[in-house]
Amino acid sequence: MSKPTTARLWFLAISLVGVLALPRPAAAADFTPDQKKQIEAIVQDFLANHPDLLLQAIEKADDKLKSDAKDKAAKALADRHREVFNDPASPTAGNPNGNVTLVEFFDYRCPYCKQVEPSLEKLLGDDHQLRFVYKEFPVLGPDSELAAHAALAARNQGKYDAFHRALMAAPGHFDEAVIYQVASSVGLDVERLKQDAKSPEIDKELNANLELGNLLSIDGTPGFIVGNQVVAGAMPLSELQKMITAARGQK
């Protein structure tokens, strides 16, 4: 375990003062330098001799954060249901009248998104009652943003699906040159694509996705939503199928 920082020591010291039920918990500025050193030494010694208590506190804090994030996501899913599942600006695949919708927040440069892509393609091929919503979520830097802009612009040429699959199949952390090579390989007019990608409507869509992802506590990619479940991380095909089956059971 690493040595606690001074700030953390003071937080623990003030917490201990509160636990001891003193009339008014003191702030760090209320103590002299010598008193501060003494308190830090006491807390350091306490933690060294009772590491289990610190671990318990960390676990409780982590559980609280996860619970808060889950509650926040549930509220956002209820409040922003239309934006999650039925935003006309978001590309879709599968059966437009399917009885369940799977939403994915993804980044083209995310290796885990690439890892799960074959499972998603199989789902769409096998499950003819599945509707799929693509949420471009470029969180891994400028090249991710460029790829997302280009992908949404590809809709103007009717090639979003083909471009999406090709970008997901592109190996490594690709750059601008690779993005446009991939675009050309699927038959896109690259010069038109570059111009269309500058559309303010695309900026609006991506900003909306980033805001929505934050509200849903999606702090990485991929992130999936189906029914009332919000799940982060790459998932095996069997788990995705279980989520979809559960969502159908809720109807």
ChimeraX commands (.cxc) that place a marker at each C-alpha (Angstrom):
marker #1 position 0.00,0.00,0.00 radius 0.5
marker #1 position 1.41,3.43,-0.93 radius 0.5
marker #1 position 2.06,6.07,1.72 radius 0.5
marker #1 position -1.01,8.28,2.25 radius 0.5
marker #1 position -0.71,11.84,0.96 radius 0.5
marker #1 position -0.80,14.77,3.35 radius 0.5
marker #1 position -4.24,15.74,2.04 radius 0.5
marker #1 position -5.57,12.23,2.69 radius 0.5
marker #1 position -4.02,12.20,6.15 radius 0.5
marker #1 position -5.76,15.44,7.00 radius 0.5
marker #1 position -9.04,14.09,5.68 radius 0.5
marker #1 position -8.68,11.04,7.89 radius 0.5
marker #1 position -7.59,13.13,10.85 radius 0.5
marker #1 position -10.61,15.40,10.61 radius 0.5
marker #1 position -12.82,12.33,10.19 radius 0.5
marker #1 position -11.35,10.84,13.34 radius 0.5
marker #1 position -12.03,14.07,15.18 radius 0.5
marker #1 position -15.65,13.83,14.08 radius 0.5
marker #1 position -15.85,10.22,15.21 radius 0.5
marker #1 position -14.57,11.27,18.65 radius 0.5
marker #1 position -17.52,13.69,18.81 radius 0.5
marker #1 position -15.56,16.81,19.62 radius 0.5
marker #1 position -17.73,19.95,19.72 radius 0.5
marker #1 position -16.45,21.26,16.39 radius 0.5
marker #1 position -14.21,19.35,13.96 radius 0.5
marker #1 position -11.14,21.46,13.37 radius 0.5
marker #1 position -9.85,22.53,9.99 radius 0.5
marker #1 position -6.19,22.11,9.05 radius 0.5
marker #1 position -5.64,25.87,9.32 radius 0.5
marker #1 position -6.60,25.78,13.03 radius 0.5
marker #1 position -3.48,23.81,13.97 radius 0.5
marker #1 position 0.13,24.90,14.34 radius 0.5
marker #1 position 2.79,23.24,12.15 radius 0.5
marker #1 position 3.94,21.10,15.08 radius 0.5
marker #1 position 0.38,20.02,15.83 radius 0.5
marker #1 position -0.13,19.11,12.20 radius 0.5
marker #1 position 2.97,16.92,12.23 radius 0.5
marker #1 position 1.83,15.21,15.42 radius 0.5
marker #1 position -1.64,14.50,14.01 radius 0.5
marker #1 position -0.18,13.21,10.76 radius 0.5
marker #1 position 2.11,10.90,12.73 radius 0.5
marker #1 position -0.82,9.63,14.81 radius 0.5
marker #1 position -2.92,8.94,11.73 radius 0.5
marker #1 position 0.01,7.34,9.90 radius 0.5
marker #1 position 0.66,5.08,12.87 radius 0.5
marker #1 position -3.03,4.22,13.15 radius 0.5
marker #1 position -3.25,3.26,9.49 radius 0.5
marker #1 position -0.07,1.21,9.69 radius 0.5
marker #1 position -1.49,-0.78,12.59 radius 0.5
marker #1 position -5.06,-1.03,11.25 radius 0.5
marker #1 position -4.79,-1.39,7.45 radius 0.5
marker #1 position -7.98,-3.46,7.40 radius 0.5
marker #1 position -9.99,-0.42,8.51 radius 0.5
marker #1 position -8.61,1.64,5.66 radius 0.5
marker #1 position -9.42,-1.11,3.18 radius 0.5
marker #1 position -12.96,-1.33,4.54 radius 0.5
marker #1 position -13.37,2.43,4.18 radius 0.5
marker #1 position -12.09,2.32,0.59 radius 0.5
marker #1 position -14.44,-0.57,-0.26 radius 0.5
marker #1 position -17.41,1.27,1.24 radius 0.5
marker #1 position -16.52,4.42,-0.67 radius 0.5
marker #1 position -16.19,2.40,-3.90 radius 0.5
marker #1 position -19.56,0.70,-3.30 radius 0.5
marker #1 position -21.13,4.12,-2.68 radius 0.5
marker #1 position -19.69,5.49,-5.93 radius 0.5
marker #1 position -20.98,2.50,-7.89 radius 0.5
marker #1 position -24.42,2.78,-6.28 radius 0.5
marker #1 position -24.58,6.50,-7.03 radius 0.5
marker #1 position -23.52,5.89,-10.64 radius 0.5
marker #1 position -26.20,3.20,-11.04 radius 0.5
marker #1 position -28.89,5.48,-9.62 radius 0.5
marker #1 position -27.73,8.33,-11.86 radius 0.5
marker #1 position -27.84,6.07,-14.93 radius 0.5
marker #1 position -31.32,4.78,-14.08 radius 0.5
marker #1 position -32.66,8.31,-13.74 radius 0.5
marker #1 position -31.02,9.42,-16.98 radius 0.5
marker #1 position -32.40,6.38,-18.80 radius 0.5
marker #1 position -35.90,7.25,-17.64 radius 0.5
marker #1 position -35.57,10.98,-18.33 radius 0.5
marker #1 position -33.79,10.66,-21.68 radius 0.5
marker #1 position -35.41,7.49,-23.00 radius 0.5
marker #1 position -36.21,8.94,-26.41 radius 0.5
marker #1 position -32.67,10.22,-26.94 radius 0.5
marker #1 position -31.21,6.85,-26.00 radius 0.5
marker #1 position -33.44,4.64,-28.11 radius 0.5
marker #1 position -35.15,6.80,-30.72 radius 0.5
marker #1 position -32.96,9.75,-31.65 radius 0.5
marker #1 position -33.37,10.12,-35.43 radius 0.5
marker #1 position -29.80,11.45,-35.64 radius 0.5
marker #1 position -28.38,8.10,-34.49 radius 0.5
marker #1 position -27.78,5.44,-37.17 radius 0.5
marker #1 position -29.63,2.16,-36.74 radius 0.5
marker #1 position -29.39,-1.41,-38.01 radius 0.5
marker #1 position -31.36,-4.62,-37.77 radius 0.5
marker #1 position -35.14,-4.74,-37.75 radius 0.5
marker #1 position -36.56,-1.19,-37.48 radius 0.5
marker #1 position -39.69,-2.72,-35.92 radius 0.5
marker #1 position -37.86,-5.19,-33.69 radius 0.5
marker #1 position -39.27,-6.04,-30.28 radius 0.5
marker #1 position -36.07,-5.07,-28.43 radius 0.5
marker #1 position -33.40,-2.43,-29.02 radius 0.5
marker #1 position -29.71,-2.75,-28.21 radius 0.5
marker #1 position -27.74,0.51,-28.00 radius 0.5
marker #1 position -23.94,0.68,-28.20 radius 0.5
marker #1 position -21.71,3.62,-27.27 radius 0.5
marker #1 position -18.41,3.01,-29.05 radius 0.5
marker #1 position -15.13,4.48,-30.28 radius 0.5
marker #1 position -13.49,3.26,-33.48 radius 0.5
marker #1 position -10.04,3.29,-31.87 radius 0.5
marker #1 position -11.16,1.25,-28.85 radius 0.5
marker #1 position -9.68,-2.28,-28.98 radius 0.5
marker #1 position -12.52,-3.63,-26.85 radius 0.5
marker #1 position -15.10,-2.25,-29.27 radius 0.5
marker #1 position -13.27,-4.01,-32.09 radius 0.5
marker #1 position -13.17,-7.19,-30.00 radius 0.5
marker #1 position -16.94,-7.25,-29.48 radius 0.5
marker #1 position -17.86,-6.26,-33.04 radius 0.5
marker #1 position -18.03,-9.85,-34.42 radius 0.5
marker #1 position -20.52,-10.74,-31.65 radius 0.5
marker #1 position -22.68,-7.78,-32.57 radius 0.5
marker #1 position -22.60,-8.72,-36.24 radius 0.5
marker #1 position -23.63,-12.27,-35.33 radius 0.5
marker #1 position -26.48,-10.97,-33.17 radius 0.5
marker #1 position -27.77,-8.85,-36.02 radius 0.5
marker #1 position -27.47,-11.78,-38.42 radius 0.5
marker #1 position -29.20,-14.29,-36.16 radius 0.5
marker #1 position -31.79,-12.24,-34.27 radius 0.5
marker #1 position -34.35,-10.91,-36.73 radius 0.5
marker #1 position -36.31,-9.14,-34.00 radius 0.5
marker #1 position -33.35,-7.05,-32.84 radius 0.5
marker #1 position -33.08,-3.34,-33.51 radius 0.5
marker #1 position -29.62,-1.80,-33.04 radius 0.5
marker #1 position -28.69,1.84,-32.35 radius 0.5
marker #1 position -25.17,3.19,-32.96 radius 0.5
marker #1 position -23.99,5.91,-30.59 radius 0.5
marker #1 position -20.74,7.38,-31.86 radius 0.5
marker #1 position -18.77,8.13,-28.67 radius 0.5
marker #1 position -15.29,9.41,-29.63 radius 0.5
marker #1 position -13.43,9.59,-26.32 radius 0.5
marker #1 position -9.93,8.47,-27.36 radius 0.5
marker #1 position -8.59,11.61,-28.99 radius 0.5
marker #1 position -8.65,13.62,-32.22 radius 0.5
marker #1 position -8.41,10.63,-34.57 radius 0.5
marker #1 position -11.45,9.10,-32.85 radius 0.5
marker #1 position -13.33,12.35,-33.36 radius 0.5
marker #1 position -12.33,12.47,-37.03 radius 0.5
marker #1 position -13.46,8.87,-37.55 radius 0.5
marker #1 position -16.83,9.57,-35.90 radius 0.5
marker #1 position -17.36,12.69,-38.02 radius 0.5
marker #1 position -16.50,10.76,-41.17 radius 0.5
marker #1 position -18.76,7.83,-40.25 radius 0.5
marker #1 position -21.79,10.05,-39.65 radius 0.5
marker #1 position -21.02,11.94,-42.87 radius 0.5
marker #1 position -21.00,8.63,-44.75 radius 0.5
marker #1 position -24.77,8.47,-44.20 radius 0.5
marker #1 position -25.13,11.13,-46.90 radius 0.5
marker #1 position -23.73,8.60,-49.39 radius 0.5
marker #1 position -25.73,5.67,-48.01 radius 0.5
marker #1 position -22.63,3.86,-46.77 radius 0.5
marker #1 position -22.66,4.22,-42.99 radius 0.5
marker #1 position -22.94,0.46,-42.32 radius 0.5
marker #1 position -20.16,-0.48,-44.73 radius 0.5
marker #1 position -17.84,2.25,-43.45 radius 0.5
marker #1 position -18.61,1.37,-39.83 radius 0.5
marker #1 position -17.73,-2.29,-40.31 radius 0.5
marker #1 position -14.57,-1.45,-42.22 radius 0.5
marker #1 position -13.37,1.00,-39.55 radius 0.5
marker #1 position -14.04,-1.56,-36.84 radius 0.5
marker #1 position -11.98,-4.08,-38.82 radius 0.5
marker #1 position -9.08,-1.64,-39.28 radius 0.5
marker #1 position -6.22,-2.79,-37.04 radius 0.5
marker #1 position -4.42,-0.67,-34.47 radius 0.5
marker #1 position -4.74,2.97,-33.52 radius 0.5
marker #1 position -5.30,4.34,-37.01 radius 0.5
marker #1 position -4.83,7.94,-38.11 radius 0.5
marker #1 position -6.40,10.35,-40.61 radius 0.5
marker #1 position -4.73,8.72,-43.62 radius 0.5
marker #1 position -6.09,5.29,-42.72 radius 0.5
marker #1 position -9.59,6.67,-42.11 radius 0.5
marker #1 position -9.78,8.04,-45.64 radius 0.5
marker #1 position -8.14,4.93,-47.13 radius 0.5
marker #1 position -10.89,2.88,-45.51 radius 0.5
marker #1 position -13.50,5.32,-46.81 radius 0.5
marker #1 position -12.20,4.94,-50.34 radius 0.5
marker #1 position -12.12,1.14,-50.01 radius 0.5
marker #1 position -15.88,0.99,-49.37 radius 0.5
marker #1 position -16.67,3.26,-52.33 radius 0.5
marker #1 position -17.09,6.60,-50.59 radius 0.5
marker #1 position -16.33,9.85,-52.41 radius 0.5
marker #1 position -13.58,11.00,-50.04 radius 0.5
marker #1 position -13.62,14.68,-50.99 radius 0.5
marker #1 position -17.37,14.88,-50.50 radius 0.5
marker #1 position -17.00,12.96,-47.24 radius 0.5
marker #1 position -14.47,15.50,-45.93 radius 0.5
marker #1 position -16.84,18.37,-46.66 radius 0.5
marker #1 position -19.89,16.61,-45.23 radius 0.5
marker #1 position -17.96,15.77,-42.06 radius 0.5
marker #1 position -17.73,19.49,-41.26 radius 0.5
marker #1 position -21.51,19.71,-40.81 radius 0.5
marker #1 position -22.56,21.44,-37.58 radius 0.5
marker #1 position -25.30,18.83,-37.28 radius 0.5
marker #1 position -22.63,16.17,-36.81 radius 0.5
marker #1 position -20.97,18.26,-34.10 radius 0.5
marker #1 position -24.36,18.55,-32.42 radius 0.5
marker #1 position -24.95,14.79,-32.59 radius 0.5
marker #1 position -21.55,13.92,-31.13 radius 0.5
marker #1 position -21.84,16.48,-28.34 radius 0.5
marker #1 position -25.28,15.08,-27.50 radius 0.5
marker #1 position -23.85,11.56,-27.36 radius 0.5
marker #1 position -21.03,12.62,-25.07 radius 0.5
marker #1 position -23.45,14.37,-22.74 radius 0.5
marker #1 position -25.81,11.40,-22.76 radius 0.5
marker #1 position -22.99,8.97,-22.05 radius 0.5
marker #1 position -21.92,11.03,-19.06 radius 0.5
marker #1 position -25.47,11.09,-17.69 radius 0.5
marker #1 position -25.67,7.32,-18.11 radius 0.5
marker #1 position -22.35,6.89,-16.24 radius 0.5
marker #1 position -20.68,5.43,-19.33 radius 0.5
marker #1 position -17.07,6.37,-18.67 radius 0.5
marker #1 position -15.46,4.11,-21.26 radius 0.5
marker #1 position -16.19,2.05,-24.34 radius 0.5
marker #1 position -17.99,0.00,-25.27 radius 0.5
marker #1 position -21.13,0.75,-23.29 radius 0.5
marker #1 position -24.40,-1.12,-23.89 radius 0.5
marker #1 position -28.01,-0.34,-23.08 radius 0.5
marker #1 position -30.89,-2.74,-23.50 radius 0.5
marker #1 position -34.18,-2.57,-21.64 radius 0.5
marker #1 position -33.37,-0.97,-18.29 radius 0.5
marker #1 position -29.77,-2.20,-18.15 radius 0.5
marker #1 position -26.69,-0.03,-18.67 radius 0.5
marker #1 position -23.52,-2.13,-18.88 radius 0.5
marker #1 position -19.95,-1.02,-19.54 radius 0.5
marker #1 position -17.22,-3.09,-21.14 radius 0.5
marker #1 position -16.82,-5.72,-23.85 radius 0.5
marker #1 position -19.17,-8.64,-23.30 radius 0.5
marker #1 position -19.20,-12.16,-24.73 radius 0.5
marker #1 position -21.97,-13.06,-27.11 radius 0.5
marker #1 position -23.71,-15.22,-24.50 radius 0.5
marker #1 position -24.01,-12.29,-22.06 radius 0.5
marker #1 position -25.38,-9.99,-24.74 radius 0.5
marker #1 position -27.96,-12.63,-25.61 radius 0.5
marker #1 position -28.96,-12.93,-21.93 radius 0.5
marker #1 position -29.44,-9.16,-21.71 radius 0.5
marker #1 position -31.61,-9.17,-24.83 radius 0.5
marker #1 position -33.69,-12.10,-23.55 radius 0.5
marker #1 position -34.17,-10.34,-20.20 radius 0.5
marker #1 position -35.27,-7.15,-21.97 radius 0.5
marker #1 position -37.85,-9.11,-23.97 radius 0.5
marker #1 position -39.14,-10.57,-20.72 radius 0.5
marker #1 position -39.77,-7.06,-19.39 radius 0.5
marker #1 position -42.25,-6.28,-22.16 radius 0.5
marker link #1:1,2 radius 0.2
marker link #1:2,3 radius 0.2
marker link #1:3,4 radius 0.2
marker link #1:4,5 radius 0.2
marker link #1:5,6 radius 0.2
marker link #1:6,7 radius 0.2
marker link #1:7,8 radius 0.2
marker link #1:8,9 radius 0.2
marker link #1:9,10 radius 0.2
marker link #1:10,11 radius 0.2
marker link #1:11,12 radius 0.2
marker link #1:12,13 radius 0.2
marker link #1:13,14 radius 0.2
marker link #1:14,15 radius 0.2
marker link #1:15,16 radius 0.2
marker link #1:16,17 radius 0.2
marker link #1:17,18 radius 0.2
marker link #1:18,19 radius 0.2
marker link #1:19,20 radius 0.2
marker link #1:20,21 radius 0.2
marker link #1:21,22 radius 0.2
marker link #1:22,23 radius 0.2
marker link #1:23,24 radius 0.2
marker link #1:24,25 radius 0.2
marker link #1:25,26 radius 0.2
marker link #1:26,27 radius 0.2
marker link #1:27,28 radius 0.2
marker link #1:28,29 radius 0.2
marker link #1:29,30 radius 0.2
marker link #1:30,31 radius 0.2
marker link #1:31,32 radius 0.2
marker link #1:32,33 radius 0.2
marker link #1:33,34 radius 0.2
marker link #1:34,35 radius 0.2
marker link #1:35,36 radius 0.2
marker link #1:36,37 radius 0.2
marker link #1:37,38 radius 0.2
marker link #1:38,39 radius 0.2
marker link #1:39,40 radius 0.2
marker link #1:40,41 radius 0.2
marker link #1:41,42 radius 0.2
marker link #1:42,43 radius 0.2
marker link #1:43,44 radius 0.2
marker link #1:44,45 radius 0.2
marker link #1:45,46 radius 0.2
marker link #1:46,47 radius 0.2
marker link #1:47,48 radius 0.2
marker link #1:48,49 radius 0.2
marker link #1:49,50 radius 0.2
marker link #1:50,51 radius 0.2
marker link #1:51,52 radius 0.2
marker link #1:52,53 radius 0.2
marker link #1:53,54 radius 0.2
marker link #1:54,55 radius 0.2
marker link #1:55,56 radius 0.2
marker link #1:56,57 radius 0.2
marker link #1:57,58 radius 0.2
marker link #1:58,59 radius 0.2
marker link #1:59,60 radius 0.2
marker link #1:60,61 radius 0.2
marker link #1:61,62 radius 0.2
marker link #1:62,63 radius 0.2
marker link #1:63,64 radius 0.2
marker link #1:64,65 radius 0.2
marker link #1:65,66 radius 0.2
marker link #1:66,67 radius 0.2
marker link #1:67,68 radius 0.2
marker link #1:68,69 radius 0.2
marker link #1:69,70 radius 0.2
marker link #1:70,71 radius 0.2
marker link #1:71,72 radius 0.2
marker link #1:72,73 radius 0.2
marker link #1:73,74 radius 0.2
marker link #1:74,75 radius 0.2
marker link #1:75,76 radius 0.2
marker link #1:76,77 radius 0.2
marker link #1:77,78 radius 0.2
marker link #1:78,79 radius 0.2
marker link #1:79,80 radius 0.2
marker link #1:80,81 radius 0.2
marker link #1:81,82 radius 0.2
marker link #1:82,83 radius 0.2
marker link #1:83,84 radius 0.2
marker link #1:84,85 radius 0.2
marker link #1:85,86 radius 0.2
marker link #1:86,87 radius 0.2
marker link #1:87,88 radius 0.2
marker link #1:88,89 radius 0.2
marker link #1:89,90 radius 0.2
marker link #1:90,91 radius 0.2
marker link #1:91,92 radius 0.2
marker link #1:92,93 radius 0.2
marker link #1:93,94 radius 0.2
marker link #1:94,95 radius 0.2
marker link #1:95,96 radius 0.2
marker link #1:96,97 radius 0.2
marker link #1:97,98 radius 0.2
marker link #1:98,99 radius 0.2
marker link #1:99,100 radius 0.2
marker link #1:100,101 radius 0.2
marker link #1:101,102 radius 0.2
marker link #1:102,103 radius 0.2
marker link #1:103,104 radius 0.2
marker link #1:104,105 radius 0.2
marker link #1:105,106 radius 0.2
marker link #1:106,107 radius 0.2
marker link #1:107,108 radius 0.2
marker link #1:108,109 radius 0.2
marker link #1:109,110 radius 0.2
marker link #1:110,111 radius 0.2
marker link #1:111,112 radius 0.2
marker link #1:112,113 radius 0.2
marker link #1:113,114 radius 0.2
marker link #1:114,115 radius 0.2
marker link #1:115,116 radius 0.2
marker link #1:116,117 radius 0.2
marker link #1:117,118 radius 0.2
marker link #1:118,119 radius 0.2
marker link #1:119,120 radius 0.2
marker link #1:120,121 radius 0.2
marker link #1:121,122 radius 0.2
marker link #1:122,123 radius 0.2
marker link #1:123,124 radius 0.2
marker link #1:124,125 radius 0.2
marker link #1:125,126 radius 0.2
marker link #1:126,127 radius 0.2
marker link #1:127,128 radius 0.2
marker link #1:128,129 radius 0.2
marker link #1:129,130 radius 0.2
marker link #1:130,131 radius 0.2
marker link #1:131,132 radius 0.2
marker link #1:132,133 radius 0.2
marker link #1:133,134 radius 0.2
marker link #1:134,135 radius 0.2
marker link #1:135,136 radius 0.2
marker link #1:136,137 radius 0.2
marker link #1:137,138 radius 0.2
marker link #1:138,139 radius 0.2
marker link #1:139,140 radius 0.2
marker link #1:140,141 radius 0.2
marker link #1:141,142 radius 0.2
marker link #1:142,143 radius 0.2
marker link #1:143,144 radius 0.2
marker link #1:144,145 radius 0.2
marker link #1:145,146 radius 0.2
marker link #1:146,147 radius 0.2
marker link #1:147,148 radius 0.2
marker link #1:148,149 radius 0.2
marker link #1:149,150 radius 0.2
marker link #1:150,151 radius 0.2
marker link #1:151,152 radius 0.2
marker link #1:152,153 radius 0.2
marker link #1:153,154 radius 0.2
marker link #1:154,155 radius 0.2
marker link #1:155,156 radius 0.2
marker link #1:156,157 radius 0.2
marker link #1:157,158 radius 0.2
marker link #1:158,159 radius 0.2
marker link #1:159,160 radius 0.2
marker link #1:160,161 radius 0.2
marker link #1:161,162 radius 0.2
marker link #1:162,163 radius 0.2
marker link #1:163,164 radius 0.2
marker link #1:164,165 radius 0.2
marker link #1:165,166 radius 0.2
marker link #1:166,167 radius 0.2
marker link #1:167,168 radius 0.2
marker link #1:168,169 radius 0.2
marker link #1:169,170 radius 0.2
marker link #1:170,171 radius 0.2
marker link #1:171,172 radius 0.2
marker link #1:172,173 radius 0.2
marker link #1:173,174 radius 0.2
marker link #1:174,175 radius 0.2
marker link #1:175,176 radius 0.2
marker link #1:176,177 radius 0.2
marker link #1:177,178 radius 0.2
marker link #1:178,179 radius 0.2
marker link #1:179,180 radius 0.2
marker link #1:180,181 radius 0.2
marker link #1:181,182 radius 0.2
marker link #1:182,183 radius 0.2
marker link #1:183,184 radius 0.2
marker link #1:184,185 radius 0.2
marker link #1:185,186 radius 0.2
marker link #1:186,187 radius 0.2
marker link #1:187,188 radius 0.2
marker link #1:188,189 radius 0.2
marker link #1:189,190 radius 0.2
marker link #1:190,191 radius 0.2
marker link #1:191,192 radius 0.2
marker link #1:192,193 radius 0.2
marker link #1:193,194 radius 0.2
marker link #1:194,195 radius 0.2
marker link #1:195,196 radius 0.2
marker link #1:196,197 radius 0.2
marker link #1:197,198 radius 0.2
marker link #1:198,199 radius 0.2
marker link #1:199,200 radius 0.2
marker link #1:200,201 radius 0.2
marker link #1:201,202 radius 0.2
marker link #1:202,203 radius 0.2
marker link #1:203,204 radius 0.2
marker link #1:204,205 radius 0.2
marker link #1:205,206 radius 0.2
marker link #1:206,207 radius 0.2
marker link #1:207,208 radius 0.2
marker link #1:208,209 radius 0.2
marker link #1:209,210 radius 0.2
marker link #1:210,211 radius 0.2
marker link #1:211,212 radius 0.2
marker link #1:212,213 radius 0.2
marker link #1:213,214 radius 0.2
marker link #1:214,215 radius 0.2
marker link #1:215,216 radius 0.2
marker link #1:216,217 radius 0.2
marker link #1:217,218 radius 0.2
marker link #1:218,219 radius 0.2
marker link #1:219,220 radius 0.2
marker link #1:220,221 radius 0.2
marker link #1:221,222 radius 0.2
marker link #1:222,223 radius 0.2
marker link #1:223,224 radius 0.2
marker link #1:224,225 radius 0.2
marker link #1:225,226 radius 0.2
marker link #1:226,227 radius 0.2
marker link #1:227,228 radius 0.2
marker link #1:228,229 radius 0.2
marker link #1:229,230 radius 0.2
marker link #1:230,231 radius 0.2
marker link #1:231,232 radius 0.2
marker link #1:232,233 radius 0.2
marker link #1:233,234 radius 0.2
marker link #1:234,235 radius 0.2
marker link #1:235,236 radius 0.2
marker link #1:236,237 radius 0.2
marker link #1:237,238 radius 0.2
marker link #1:238,239 radius 0.2
marker link #1:239,240 radius 0.2
marker link #1:240,241 radius 0.2
marker link #1:241,242 radius 0.2
marker link #1:242,243 radius 0.2
marker link #1:243,244 radius 0.2
marker link #1:244,245 radius 0.2
marker link #1:245,246 radius 0.2
marker link #1:246,247 radius 0.2
marker link #1:247,248 radius 0.2
marker link #1:248,249 radius 0.2
marker link #1:249,250 radius 0.2
marker link #1:250,251 radius 0.2
view
